[in-house]
């Protein structure tokens, strides 16, 4: 198998996964957090302060996971491909 194909996969994962926080930020900026809270409030009854904390925490964990699982394997595969 050619080493270049596996090196492209984490790169595209980084691009796609990096776009999701940008889209979520756009939704919050345009619609406001009240829109998101009302939408999710139909399914789960959570106080507003708790909802904001959970949302902030989940987005932070998601961004950290993107950094750990996408660019690091991509860089490692690129180093191996050159060596």
NORNOR-V491057 format. One record per backbone hydrogen bond with DSSP energy under -1.0 kcal/mol. CO is the residue of the C=O (numbers start at 0). NH is the residue of the N-H. If there is no record, write none. Layout:
co = {CO & CO}
nh = {NH & NH}
This chain:
co = {2 & 4 & 7 & 8 & 9 & 10 & 11 & 12 & 13 & 14 & 15 & 18 & 19 & 20 & 21 & 22 & 23 & 24 & 25 & 26 & 27 & 31 & 32 & 33 & 34 & 35 & 36 & 39 & 39 & 43 & 46 & 47 & 48 & 49 & 50 & 51 & 52 & 53 & 54 & 55 & 56 & 57 & 58 & 59 & 60 & 61 & 62 & 63 & 64 & 65 & 69 & 70 & 71 & 72 & 73 & 74 & 75 & 76 & 77 & 78}
nh = {6 & 8 & 11 & 12 & 13 & 14 & 15 & 16 & 17 & 18 & 19 & 22 & 23 & 24 & 25 & 26 & 27 & 28 & 29 & 30 & 31 & 35 & 36 & 37 & 38 & 39 & 40 & 42 & 43 & 45 & 50 & 51 & 52 & 53 & 54 & 55 & 56 & 57 & 58 & 59 & 60 & 61 & 62 & 63 & 64 & 65 & 66 & 67 & 68 & 69 & 73 & 74 & 75 & 76 & 77 & 78 & 79 & 80 & 81 & 82}
